[in-house]
Amino acid sequence: MRCQPRYEGPVYIWSKNKQTCLLCGDTTDTPQPICTPCEADLPWLGDQCSVCALPLPMAGLRCGQCAARSPAFERVVAPWAYDFPVDSLITRFKHQAKWPLGRLMGELLAQSLQHQFDEGLERPDALLPVPLAARRLRQRGFNQAALLARWLGQPLGLACEERLVQRIHDTPAQQALDAPARRRNLHQAFALAPGATLRNRHLALVDDVLTTGATAQALARLLLDAGAARVDVYCLARTPKPADPA
């Protein structure tokens, strides 16, 4: 089993004058290991739902689901659509332990969040990574959401509270389930750590991908019911509707 990495330093050498792009292998012209053309070619999320970030044909709208019933979370921030090459980068980070790819995406997400904070997005009091069940954590060796939360917290000056929420039931993987099954799958899957204090706190959940929003909804409802004032969601990518072209 791989240990959850605790190394807080960079996974590439900042003292080098030039980095090598992790996507194409060329020398970069940026501080991060990604060149400007590859960064520009990432599937940046454009017009989207003002709540859940679902890709939409126009800006400033709510998707049908959020318009019909507002979710428990206030706002989703995701820089990319879940499309090539971001989908491949996330898979390699998550299932092949390619941590430099996750670190790169986490730093780009931190830059996006800082820009939105500068534009008026309310800063949270703390970051909460979506927890993994104990068995899945043992199998994978690390929680990708916890790594992302650490990589966001350091440059943004935000506390990362990894043990505030626990996954108490080892449910089947969400990827193979439709939206109703995902919601049923997560029923009573999470619990607060003993002694957790949430009264009037603004918290931000951190995960790699938002698909149906079932996990975010379950956790946000748990936090709000315990007294949290607001819950946002920060993730790397947002999927389109299942019926939409990828």
C-alpha positions as CSV (number, residue, x, y, z in Angstrom):
1,M,0.0,0.0,0.0
2,R,1.3,3.5,-0.8
3,C,1.3,5.9,2.1
4,Q,-0.7,9.1,1.9
5,P,2.0,11.5,0.9
6,R,2.9,14.2,3.4
7,Y,5.5,15.9,1.4
8,E,4.5,19.6,1.2
9,G,7.2,20.7,-1.3
10,P,6.9,21.2,-5.0
11,V,6.8,18.1,-7.2
12,Y,8.9,19.9,-9.8
13,I,12.0,22.1,-9.4
14,W,11.1,25.8,-9.0
15,S,14.7,26.8,-9.0
16,K,15.1,25.8,-12.6
17,N,14.9,28.7,-15.1
18,K,12.7,26.6,-17.4
19,Q,10.3,23.8,-16.8
20,T,9.3,20.9,-19.1
21,C,5.6,20.7,-20.0
22,L,4.0,17.6,-18.5
23,L,1.6,17.4,-21.5
24,C,3.8,17.8,-24.5
25,G,7.4,17.6,-23.2
26,D,8.5,21.0,-24.6
27,T,10.2,23.6,-22.6
28,T,7.7,25.9,-20.9
29,D,7.5,29.7,-20.8
30,T,5.6,29.6,-17.5
31,P,6.5,28.9,-13.9
32,Q,4.4,25.8,-13.9
33,P,5.3,22.7,-15.9
34,I,2.8,23.4,-18.7
35,C,3.5,25.5,-21.8
36,T,1.2,28.3,-22.9
37,P,-0.2,26.4,-26.0
38,C,-1.1,23.3,-23.9
39,E,-2.7,25.5,-21.2
40,A,-4.7,27.4,-23.8
41,D,-5.9,24.0,-25.3
42,L,-7.3,22.8,-22.0
43,P,-11.1,22.5,-22.1
44,W,-11.8,25.6,-20.1
45,L,-15.4,25.8,-18.9
46,G,-17.3,28.6,-20.6
47,D,-20.9,29.4,-20.1
48,Q,-22.3,27.5,-17.2
49,C,-25.0,27.2,-14.6
50,S,-24.5,30.0,-12.0
51,V,-24.9,27.4,-9.2
52,C,-23.7,23.9,-10.2
53,A,-21.4,25.0,-13.1
54,L,-23.1,22.6,-15.6
55,P,-22.1,23.7,-19.1
56,L,-24.9,25.8,-20.7
57,P,-25.3,27.5,-24.0
58,M,-25.6,30.9,-22.3
59,A,-24.1,32.6,-19.3
60,G,-25.9,33.9,-16.2
61,L,-28.5,31.2,-16.2
62,R,-29.4,28.3,-13.8
63,C,-29.8,24.8,-15.2
64,G,-33.2,23.2,-15.1
65,Q,-32.4,21.1,-12.0
66,C,-31.1,24.1,-10.0
67,A,-33.9,26.3,-11.1
68,A,-36.5,23.7,-10.0
69,R,-34.8,23.0,-6.7
70,S,-31.8,24.8,-5.3
71,P,-29.1,22.4,-4.1
72,A,-27.7,22.6,-0.6
73,F,-24.4,24.0,-1.8
74,E,-24.2,27.6,-2.8
75,R,-21.7,27.6,-5.7
76,V,-19.5,25.3,-7.7
77,V,-16.2,26.5,-9.0
78,A,-14.6,24.3,-11.7
79,P,-12.1,25.6,-14.3
80,W,-12.6,22.8,-16.9
81,A,-15.1,20.7,-18.6
82,Y,-14.5,17.0,-18.1
83,D,-13.0,16.4,-21.6
84,F,-9.7,15.6,-23.1
85,P,-7.0,16.0,-21.9
86,V,-8.3,16.9,-18.5
87,D,-10.2,13.7,-18.1
88,S,-7.0,11.7,-18.9
89,L,-4.9,13.8,-16.5
90,I,-7.4,13.3,-13.7
91,T,-7.5,9.5,-14.3
92,R,-3.8,9.3,-14.3
93,F,-3.5,11.3,-11.1
94,K,-6.4,9.4,-9.4
95,H,-5.8,5.8,-10.5
96,Q,-2.1,5.7,-11.4
97,A,-0.7,8.0,-8.6
98,K,0.7,10.5,-11.1
99,W,0.9,13.2,-8.4
100,P,2.7,15.8,-10.5
101,L,-0.3,16.0,-12.8
102,G,-2.6,16.5,-9.8
103,R,-0.3,19.1,-8.3
104,L,-0.3,21.0,-11.6
105,M,-4.1,21.0,-11.9
106,G,-4.4,21.9,-8.3
107,E,-2.1,25.0,-8.7
108,L,-4.1,26.1,-11.8
109,L,-7.3,25.7,-9.9
110,A,-5.8,27.8,-7.1
111,Q,-5.0,30.5,-9.6
112,S,-8.6,30.4,-10.9
113,L,-10.0,30.7,-7.4
114,Q,-7.7,33.6,-6.4
115,H,-8.9,35.4,-9.5
116,Q,-12.5,34.8,-8.5
117,F,-11.8,35.9,-4.9
118,D,-10.3,39.1,-6.3
119,E,-13.5,39.5,-8.3
120,G,-15.7,39.2,-5.2
121,L,-16.2,35.5,-4.6
122,E,-16.5,35.0,-0.8
123,R,-13.5,33.2,0.7
124,P,-14.4,30.2,2.8
125,D,-13.2,29.6,6.4
126,A,-11.8,26.2,5.5
127,L,-11.4,23.5,2.8
128,L,-13.0,20.1,3.4
129,P,-11.8,17.3,1.0
130,V,-14.4,14.7,0.2
131,P,-13.5,11.7,2.3
132,L,-12.8,8.1,1.0
133,A,-14.0,5.0,2.8
134,A,-11.3,3.2,4.7
135,R,-11.2,0.2,2.4
136,R,-10.9,2.3,-0.8
137,L,-8.2,4.5,0.9
138,R,-6.2,1.3,1.6
139,Q,-6.6,0.1,-1.9
140,R,-5.7,3.4,-3.6
141,G,-3.1,4.5,-1.0
142,F,-4.2,8.1,-1.0
143,N,-7.2,10.4,-1.2
144,Q,-6.9,12.6,-4.3
145,A,-9.4,15.1,-2.8
146,A,-7.2,15.5,0.3
147,L,-4.1,16.2,-1.9
148,L,-6.0,18.7,-3.9
149,A,-7.2,20.5,-0.8
150,R,-3.6,20.7,0.5
151,W,-2.4,22.1,-2.8
152,L,-5.1,24.7,-2.8
153,G,-4.8,25.6,0.9
154,Q,-1.2,26.6,0.8
155,P,-1.2,29.3,-1.9
156,L,-4.7,30.5,-1.0
157,G,-3.9,30.7,2.8
158,L,-6.9,28.5,3.6
159,A,-7.0,25.9,6.3
160,C,-7.5,22.3,5.2
161,E,-9.6,20.2,7.6
162,E,-9.3,16.7,6.4
163,R,-10.9,14.9,9.4
164,L,-14.0,17.1,9.9
165,V,-16.2,14.7,7.8
166,Q,-15.9,11.0,7.7
167,R,-17.2,8.4,5.2
168,I,-18.7,5.7,7.5
169,H,-20.1,3.4,4.8
170,D,-18.1,1.9,2.0
171,T,-20.6,2.3,-0.8
172,P,-20.1,1.1,-4.4
173,A,-18.2,3.4,-6.7
174,Q,-20.4,6.3,-8.0
175,Q,-19.0,6.2,-11.6
176,A,-21.2,3.2,-12.7
177,L,-24.5,4.6,-11.2
178,D,-27.1,7.0,-12.6
179,A,-28.2,10.0,-10.7
180,P,-31.1,8.4,-8.6
181,A,-28.8,5.5,-7.8
182,R,-26.0,7.8,-6.7
183,R,-28.3,9.6,-4.3
184,R,-29.5,6.3,-2.8
185,N,-25.9,5.0,-2.7
186,L,-24.9,8.0,-0.5
187,H,-27.8,7.8,2.0
188,Q,-26.2,8.1,5.4
189,A,-22.7,7.5,4.0
190,F,-21.1,10.4,5.7
191,A,-20.9,11.6,9.3
192,L,-19.2,14.5,11.2
193,A,-16.2,13.8,13.3
194,P,-16.9,13.7,17.1
195,G,-16.8,17.2,18.5
196,A,-16.9,18.9,15.1
197,T,-17.9,22.6,15.3
198,L,-19.5,24.1,12.3
199,R,-21.8,26.9,13.6
200,N,-21.9,29.8,11.2
201,R,-18.9,28.6,9.2
202,H,-18.4,29.0,5.5
203,L,-16.9,25.7,4.2
204,A,-15.7,24.6,0.7
205,L,-15.8,21.0,-0.3
206,V,-12.9,19.8,-2.5
207,D,-13.1,17.0,-5.1
208,D,-11.7,16.1,-8.5
209,V,-14.8,15.9,-10.6
210,L,-18.5,17.0,-10.2
211,T,-20.9,14.7,-12.1
212,T,-24.4,14.6,-10.8
213,G,-23.6,16.6,-7.7
214,A,-25.0,13.8,-5.4
215,T,-21.9,13.6,-3.2
216,A,-21.7,17.4,-2.9
217,Q,-25.4,17.5,-2.1
218,A,-25.2,14.9,0.6
219,L,-22.1,16.5,2.3
220,A,-23.5,20.0,2.0
221,R,-26.8,19.0,3.6
222,L,-24.9,17.3,6.4
223,L,-22.8,20.4,7.0
224,L,-25.8,22.8,6.9
225,D,-27.9,20.7,9.2
226,A,-25.0,20.9,11.7
227,G,-25.0,24.7,11.6
228,A,-22.7,25.7,8.7
229,A,-23.7,29.0,7.1
230,R,-22.6,28.2,3.6
231,V,-21.1,25.4,1.6
232,D,-19.3,25.8,-1.8
233,V,-17.7,23.2,-4.0
234,Y,-14.3,23.5,-5.6
235,C,-13.3,20.8,-8.2
236,L,-11.1,20.4,-11.2
237,A,-13.8,19.6,-13.8
238,R,-17.5,19.5,-14.4
239,T,-19.2,16.9,-16.6
240,P,-21.9,17.7,-19.1
241,K,-25.3,16.2,-18.9
242,P,-25.2,12.4,-19.7
243,A,-27.2,13.0,-22.8
244,D,-25.0,15.9,-24.0
245,P,-22.0,15.3,-26.3
246,A,-18.8,15.2,-24.3
